[in-house]
Every structure is written in structure tokens, then in C-alpha cells.
């Protein structure tokens, strides 16, 4: 995919005396960043400078993902952002320490603690990656629909996700600006890294909370749908935020992706929708499923190809995206799997022999999660992993109950047959 248009704007707003936000566009990498600082004008530019220093490494990683988009390459993107944003956080803390040392010599200053929230986006082949810390957000506008790709790291969002407050209460909550993590606020951070398969015409929006707190999603969608010029759309969004009060600095970055002619017919896999049909991921939000996405291999099986063979050691879970798959045991056909179906979940819980053969009846696309990647996910994202392990345990438990019921039925039948023989 290629970046066809891009723009980044920032504005002081109506009530702030200075702008603590900063934006950066590096279309050649590509890399787009919006940072929202606190405690002065230094934190946001400090973070952007660190990212810019590593732009060449990100570009090289992008070429690797574009040519070999396996899980090893794609998960390396997440590790890149974790390391670089960790470095950015340390740079903010070092600057704050130097300022505090200078202030001690000059006397008490009453300055606020330095920190920054940040959202960054890049495109690598057919994938886009979003890294964020804090309450800066990323959105995807596709075919008239606006989707938020990030989850705020705030106390209010925690309360909403736990069911402690309603969406209406969240919108009015004073804790929407109370951050649970930010660059420079703590010795380490755990950024969220989302993966999205891009489609021609997709528009991505990165913004600070000065925009998304003032302009609702419906207005954003209308603005992005009204015309092709992203520079005009960005200017209108900032104007809307100012008209709504402009209580904070306002920043936005927009970019549109298009496919080269040779790739124009390629259709993206809607990972959140595909995983939403599977019991293991059904209770996750769309944004959470995007965090899981890079752990899946994308595989295509031609007609007659086996996804797995009965008796072989099983270590993979399959989600069928398109096509049809026959499930057979010996010579007997058991069932047919189509889009939205899945198989092999027991392999995530333990290694063991396959009890059936899966054969593609026609060209079939599947998402494949190996046991090793599943364990890596639960280790690197323990809270998310715990929410996946529980339905897996429930599924295994249901299978045990079903097996006991079947064995009981068989026992009753056998006992009845023995009684008849005795007569």
C-alpha cells in the first residue's frame, strides 16, 4: 500500500497560553505521530525526536514485513515500538530531572510533572500498525464508517470497561484525563500495538484528546466523508474543536492509503470481525482483537490441500476466513467448515495427536494461531491472556462433560445388550 495524501496540524486552542502538543509526518518511512505533552513544551517534541532517530530502522522493518509478512516479522514491529517508546519515556524523565536540578538552584518553581501521551502509525505492505500510550487516539475511516482503534489508558476508561460507569457517565467523567500510563510518568510503559489490514481508500486519523473530547465521532465521520482533500478536513476538525470550546491544545494527523495497480484487487481480512465469531475472542472489544492480530499467521490452502492430518501432532488453531474445509475421521466425513468456523482449539491447551483431517475443498484462507504464539501472547499480555484462557478452559470442560455423557449412554446401551443376551 502507498500513502496518497497526508497532513498534520496542531493548534493551541482557545484557553491554553501555549501549545504542549507536537506532530510529525515522515511519509517516506512512513511514520505519523501525534504527541500530547504536559508540564511544558518539551515532553512532546522530546518523544518525537526519539522516534525520528529510529526512523531508518522502522523503514527497514517495514520492507521486511512487506516482503515476508509472517508473525516473526510482524511481532517485531511491536517490539520496535515498545523499545523506542521506552527510550522516549526515559528521555522525558531525564529532561525533567535536569530541569528539576536547575530549579533547585534557582528556587521552587511549582512546575507540573513532565510527561506525554502519544499515538504513532505506520504502514508496511498490507498492514498498518498503531502504537499508543495514554489518551491520544487512532481512528480508521473505511467505507463511511469510523472505527476507534485504540483504548484510552485512563482511569475513566478502566471504569467503563469494568462496567462501573455507563457510556454517558464516561463522557462526562473528570477522570478521562487521569492517565494510567504516560511517557515519562513512570520508569516503564506498556504501549498497545494494534495491527490492521488496510484497504484502498482507508483514511487513518491520529489525534490528541483536545480533538476527540470536543468533536464527536459522527462529526468526524461526516468531515472525512465530505470531499477528498485531507488538508481541508484537518483544518475543519480543528475549527470544530475550537468552536466547541477549545479547552485544550488540538492536534490531528490524517493519511490515506491506496493500492498500486497490481494490488488493486486484493481484499483485506477483517480480523476483528473474523475473530468476533470465535468463542475464544468473542468477549474482546474490536480494539483488543487488533492487539491479538499479529500473533496469527495468514495462510492460503489450495483445493485438496490439508490444513492438518489425523494422527499428526497438533499445535495450531484454525479460523476459516473464506473457502470450505471438509473434516474427516478415517474415511468418514464428519462436518464441513465455512467462513467463521474454527477447529483445533484443543491444540492451544496441550500438545496431542489430531483426531481428524482438515482438507480444503476449494481455495481457503485461514488465520492460524500456533500454541507457541498463544503462550507468547498470554505471557506478554497477561491481562488479555487471562481473558482468553478462561473461555478455553470452559470449552475443554464442556468437551469433558459431553464425553462423560456419551460414555454413560454407551454404558447404558451395553448394559442393556448384556441383559438381553442373558435372557
N, C-alpha and C positions, 0 to 999 in steps of 0.2 A: 504494500500500500504506500501511497505517496501523500504528502501534505500539499494540498492545493491552495489553501488560504490559512492565514493565521494572524492574530492580533493580540496584543496585551496592553491593558490600560490600568492606571491606578489614579485615585483621586483622594484628596484629603477629607472630603465630606463636608458637612455643614457645621459640625460642632467641635471638631478637633483642631488644635492650633498647628499641628504638624502631622506629616504622613509617616507612620511607622510600618506601612506595608511596602512591599517591593515585588516586582515581577521580572521575569526573564524569559526570553524566547531565543532558542537556538535551533531554528528549523532544519539546519543541515545535519544535526545529530540523529533524530530530532529530540529536543527536550523543551518542555514548557513548565514553568514553575510560578506559583503564587505563594508568597510568604507573608505572614501577618505577625509583626513583632509587638512586643510590649516592653516597657522600661526604657524606651528611647528609640532612636532611628537606626541604631547599629545592628540589633539582632537579625532582622530580615535580610539585609544585604550581606551580613556575615555568612548566613546559611547559603545564600545564592552563590557566593564566591567559592565556597567549598564544592558545591555541585558543579560549577563551571570548571573547576580544576580537574575534575574527573570525567569531563565530557568525552574525551578521546576514548577512554576505557569503555564508557557506555556505548559509544558508537561501534566499537569493535564487538562488543557483546551483542549488539543489535544485528550485525552481519551474521554472527553465529546462529542466532535464533531464526533469522530469516532463511538460512540455508539448511539448518538441521534443528527443526523445532521439537526436539524430544524433551522429556521432563528435566533431564540434566541441564540442558541449556536454559530452559525457561525458568527453572527454580534458581538458577544463578542470577537472574535479574533481581529476584527478591533479596538474595544475599548481598548483591551490589548496593541496593538502596539501604539495607539495614546497616551496612558498614559505613557508607557515605553519610547517611543522616546521623549516625552515631558520632562521626567525626564533626559534623556540623554542630551538634549539641555541645560537644566539648569545646569547640571554638567559641560558641556563645558564652559558655561558662568561664573560659579563660579571659574573654574580653570583660565580662562582668567583674571577675576577680581583680583585673588590672584597674578597672575604674574604681572599685571599692578601695583598693590600696591608695590610689591617688586622692580619693575623697577623705580618707583618714588623715592625710597630711594637710588637707585644706579645711577640715572640719566637717560636721554632719551635713549631709545633703538631702536626706529624705527621699532619695531616688527609688523608683519602683524596681523590683527584681527584673532582670533581663531574661527574656525567653521568646520563642517564636513558634507559631503553628505553620504548617507547610503542606502543600499538595503539589506533586510533580507528576507529569505524564510523558510517556514516550511511546513511539510506535515502532514495532520490529516485525517486518513481514506482515503476516495477517493477524498479529496480536498487538493490543495496546496494553500498557502496564501503568497502573496508578499507584503511587506511593504517597501515604499521607500520615501526618501526626497532628493531633489537635482537632480544631473545628473548621479548618478550611476544607472545602468540599470539591468533588469532581462529579460532573453530570454527563450523561450521554443523551444526545437528541437524535433519534432514529425514527424515520417514517412517521413524524408527527407526535411521537411520544418522548417525554422527558423522563429519564431514569437517574436517580441518585446512585452513585457507585461507591460511596464511602459512608462510614458510620462515625459520627462525631465522637471524639474522645472527651466527653464532658459528663459531669455529674447528672445533668438533666437527661441525657441520652441513656445513661445507665438506669435511671429510674424508669424511663419509658420502656426500655427493653425488659425490665424485670416485672412490668405490669403495675408498678407502684403509682404511676400517674397516667392520665389519658393524653391523647394527642393534643387536645385543646389546652390542657394544663402544661404540656411540654412547650407549646408555642409561647406561652406567657411566663414560663419559668425564669426566675433570676439566675438559675444555675446553668443556663445554656452557655454562659461564658466561663463557668468554673471548670477548668480543664483537668482531666485525669492524667494527661501526659502532654508535655511540650518540649521542644528542643531547648536545652539549656536549663530547664527547670529541675531535672533530676540527672544523676550520673549516667543513666542509660535510658533508652526508649525502645519500644517495640512497634515500629511502623507497620501499618497494614499495607499489604501488596496485593492489589486486585489485578486479575487478568481478564481481558475482554477480547473476543474475536471480533474484528472490525469488518464493516460492510461499506461498500462505496456510498459516499454521501453522508456518512456519520459525522456529526459535529460534537466535539468534546468541549466542555466548559469547566474551567477551574476558577474558583472564586474564594475570596475571604468572607468571613461571616458578616462583614459590613454590607455585602450584597445579598446573601441568601436570607439574612434576618429581615431585610426590608422589602425584598421583591419575591412574591410567591412563585411557586413552580408553574402555575398556569400562565402568569405574565411572562415568565422566561420562555416558555414553550411558544407562546404567541409571537414573541420578539424574534426568536430563532427561525420560526416558520415564515416570517414576513420578509421575504427578499433573500438574495444570495450574498450580499456584502456583509462579511463578519465585522469589519471595522465600524460600520454603521450600527450593527446590532450591539456591539460592545458599548458604544457611546450611549445608545438609548438605555441600556441596562443601568449604567452608572447614573444617568439622568433620572431614571425611575427611583433608584435608591436615594438620591438626594431629595427628590420630591417627597419621598416617604418620611423624610426627617434627616437622613444622612448622619445618624448619630455616631458613626464610626468611619474610619478610613474604608474606601471601597476599591476593590481590585478584581479584575476579571481577565482571563486569557481564553481565547477561543481558537480552535483549529478544526479544519475539515479534512477528511481523508478521501482519496479517490483511488481507484484501482488502475494499474496500467492496462492497456487494451488486451494483453494476453491473459490477464486475470479477471477481466470484467465479469465473466460468468460465474465465478466462484461464490458460493453462498456460505455465510458464516454459520457455525454451530452456536445456537443459543444455549450456552451452558447452564445458566440459571433455570431456564425452562426445562431442559432435559433432566437436570438433577432434581428439580422440583417434583418430578413424577416418581422418584425413587424413595422408598421408605426411609432410607438412611439419611437423606438430605432434606426431606420434606419440611421439617420444622425450622430449617435455616432460612434466614432472610435472603433476598436476592443478592445483596451486597456480600453476605457471608459465603454464598456459593461461589462468588467470584474469587474469594480468598482460597477456596479449595481447588479451583480450576487448574492451576499449573501443575498439580500433582497427577493429573490424568494424561495418559498418552492418547493421541488421536490416531486410530488405526482404520484402514480400509481393507476389507476382505472381499476378494473376487468370488463369483459364483462357484460353489463347490469347495471353497477353502474352509478349513476347520479353524474355529476360534480356540477350541480345546478338544482333547480326545479322552474318552473314557479310560480310566486306569492310569493316566499320566498324573504326575504330581501337580496339584493345583496351587497357584499363588496369585491369581488375578480375578478381579471382579469386573464384569462387563455391563455397560449401559448401552443399549441399542439406540442409535440416533436415527438411522434410516436403513431401509432394506428389510430382509426377512431371514430368520435363522431357524433351522429345524433342530429340535432337541431329541436325541435318540439314546436308547439304552439297549445295547446289543443290536438286534435287528428291528426292535420295536420303536416306532416314533411316539414320543410322549406328548409334546406340545410344539407350538410354533410361536416364536417371539417376533414382535414387530417394534416399531419406534415407541420408546417409553418403557419397554420391557428391560429386565435385568436378569443376570444369572451369575452364580459363583460367589455369592456373599460369604459363604462359609469359609472360603479361602482367606478372607481377611482376618478371621478369628484364629485359624490354625492351618498348618500345612497338612495336606492329606490327598489321597487319590481322588481324581474326578470320578463322579458317579454317572456321568453322561457325556455324550459327544455333542458339541455345538457346531453345526455346519451352515455356512451362508448359502441360502437358496438362490439369492441374487446378490449383486454388489451391495455390501453392507458397511456402513460407517458405525464405529463403536468407540465409546470412551472406555479406557482400560485403566483401572486402578490396581497396582500391584500391592501385595501385602507389605513389602518394604516401604513403599511410598505412603501407605496408610499409617504405618507405625511412625514414619518420619513426621507426618502431619500431626499426629497426636502428641509427639514429643515437642515439636516446635511451636504448636498452638494448643497447649494443654486444655484451655477452657473450651475451645472449639472441638478438640478431640473428644473431650468428655461427652459432649452433646451428640457425637457420632457413635461412641461406644455403647451408650445406653440403648438406642434402638437396635443395634446389632445384637446385644445380649438378649433383648426382648425377642428378636427374630429367632435366635438359636433356641431360646426357651420354648417358643411356640412350636418349633420343629420337634423338640423332645416330647412335648405334650401330645402332639399329633402322632408321633411314633409309638408312644405308650398306648394311645387309643387304638391304633392299628394292630399292635401286638395283642392287646386284650381281645379285640374282635377275632383275630386269628385263633387265639387260645380257646375262645368260646366255640368257634366252628369246629376246631379239632376235638374238643371235649365232646361235642355233640356227635361227631362222627364216630368216636370211640364207643360212645354209649350205644349207638345204633349197631355197631359191629358186635358188641357184647350180646345184644338181643338176637 
